[in-house]
Amino acid sequence: MLAKKYLGQNFLIDQNKINLIVNSIPNIQNSIIIEVGPGTGALTKPLSEKAKKVIAIEIDFDMIKILNEKITNKNFTLINKDILDLDWDEIIKSDYKNIQFVSNLPYYISTKIMFKVAYDDRFNSMSVMLQKELVDRIFSKTNSKSYGRLTVSIGTLFNLEKKINIPAGCFKPQPKVDSGFIVLSRKKIDFDLEKYLFFIKCSFSMKRKTLLNSLKKSNFKKYELVKKYLEENKIKLNIRSEEIEINEFIKIFKYINKK
Ligand code: SAM
């Protein structure tokens, strides 16, 4: 079977790593797993043997045929759809508890999918395979080139539970770069998730520009309040978003929403 490069098909073939990944999903026996891109089922099959339920979304009909033959467990549901066209409400029922997201992500849309999961707090955790560069971006520090929207959004909403290095040789076809599998559990937050993620998006809308300029360019409504926060806290008005720690972003957000 030929892998479709344009669909980001790099299949996991290392059984050792597959076991490590599946065993790293917290509380799997009681979980409803939502998996994007099951492919030929390298993760899906062992997941469906351990989890309460697995719902997998796969765009490629060639994979659907293979999966339906390979996985016959009753707790397995397969949906042939583009994840970007799917509304979570189509698959998540109101009585579902302990929903966990798992994916060896198709790399051409990995950040889009991660945000789609981050925005919905019904997901208790997000366990994903990413290219190493993206793992580094998520855990980068202020003032580095890779510190940005992804770092602050994910860092605010999730704790890192586990990180497994996955060398390129564990996949077929072999990608050009190494990968990492990270297990993230959702933190409890006491503010509006959607509004916060929008604020962070606006804050990083212009690369290497000041926070105030980025917010102004994005027509962020509470611009004046952010400016007031900086003044009151004696923070330079030309501070760049890359210089601001995650905790400070949370403080600014809480301040502008109290006013
Ligand atoms: N889970 C398998 C594994 O670990 O071997 C395959 C992972 S492969 C990196 C990514 C999978 O995502 C492929 O099966 C691909 O067809 C699927 N995919 C790509 N784009 C998709 C999309 N927009 N919606 C749903 N699935 C997609």
Residues whose N, C-alpha, C, O or C-beta is under 5 A from the ligand:
A	BS01	SAM	L7 G8 Q9 N10 F11 L12 V36 G37 P38 G39 T40 A42 L43 I57 E58 I59 D60 K81 D82 I83 L84 N104 L105 P106
